[in-house]
């Protein structure tokens, strides 16, 4: 009986191909099969030149592969190939359903390893040149997604963090802002939105919680690109300035 292969759950990082870890890159070079998220840049897949590539990404508002089928594909690939890579955007252990994939591998008796990656919150802070924590201003950080459950108290708990980062919050941005204001955050609280972080398509928008609650970010946001909402005093401009849009290499007043 043929021995089963090993699966590597690798964090692709925030977007740029050269922001994957060295270990992740080397494993991609050795891979026989790569099952990758929709948000993984094509340049990163070039590291796996000899591998079969299978797109299993999930995109909001678009048809995507069901998680149970992704699990089956990973298990089936490990039964046929020696080195299988499951390439996940950002870090595998944050909002990536890695636990479901690990449980499927454990149930099938397949060896696996998790290779961490740079999550979008850290890369976006670097893009903004703003620290997530700031002495005397921000000592706590919450990484969150927006709950759509009715009567959820999650937003009130999340609002307690000094710096608050919402993943997958683009479509809910006005609702998130209003809920935070209702939970006691001032409308003047700075907000920075980073879109397509670390890629050539990267853009940032700065405004306030009150302006986001009014929907001012919605016309600017690109539904085809991933975005991150970063909220808190740590993201305030160092010098007084108008809210602005920033495109890589170019800046324009909003």
BELDABEL-V541123 format. One line per field, one symbol per residue. ss: DSSP state (a for helix, b for strand, c for the rest). phi: phi as a letter, one per 30 degrees, with the letter a starting at -180 (. if undefined). psi: psi as a letter, one per 20 degrees, with the letter a starting at -180 (. if undefined). A space follows every 50 residues. Layout:
# BELDABEL-V541123
ss = ???
phi = ???
psi = ???
This chain:
# BELDABEL-V541123
ss = cccccbbbbbbcbcccaaaccaaaaaaaaaccbbbbcccccaaaaaaacc cbbbbcccccccccccaaaaaaaaaaaaaaccbbbbbbcbcccccccaaa aaaaaaaccccbbbbccccaaaaaaaaacccccbcccbccbbbbbccccc cccaaaaaccccbbbbbcccccaaaaaaaaaacccccccbbbbbbccccc ccbbbbbbaaaaacccccccccccccbbbbbcaaaccccccccbbbbccb bbbc
phi = .ddddcccdcddidleddcddedddddddcdcbbcbdddddddddddcec cdcbdbdcbeibdbddddddeddddddddcbdbcccccdicdcbhbhded ddddddddicdbbccdbdddddddddddhbddcbeibbcbbbcbcddcdd idceddddddddcbbcdhcedceddedddddddjddddedbbcccheicd cebbbcacddddddiddddddcddcdbbcbbkddcdedbeadebcbceia bbdd
psi = ppqqaqpooppiaifphjjqqgggghhhhiqhpooqrhipqhhhihhlhj qppopkqpppjrprpqhhhggggggghhihqgoppoopqcphjokjkhgh hghggghikpqrqporroqhgghhhghilpqhqppigoiqppprrppjpq kpjghhghihqgppppqkjghjghggghhhghiipqhipqppppplpiri jpqqpparhghhhijiihhhqoiiqqqppoprhijqqhqpqqprppqpiq pqq.
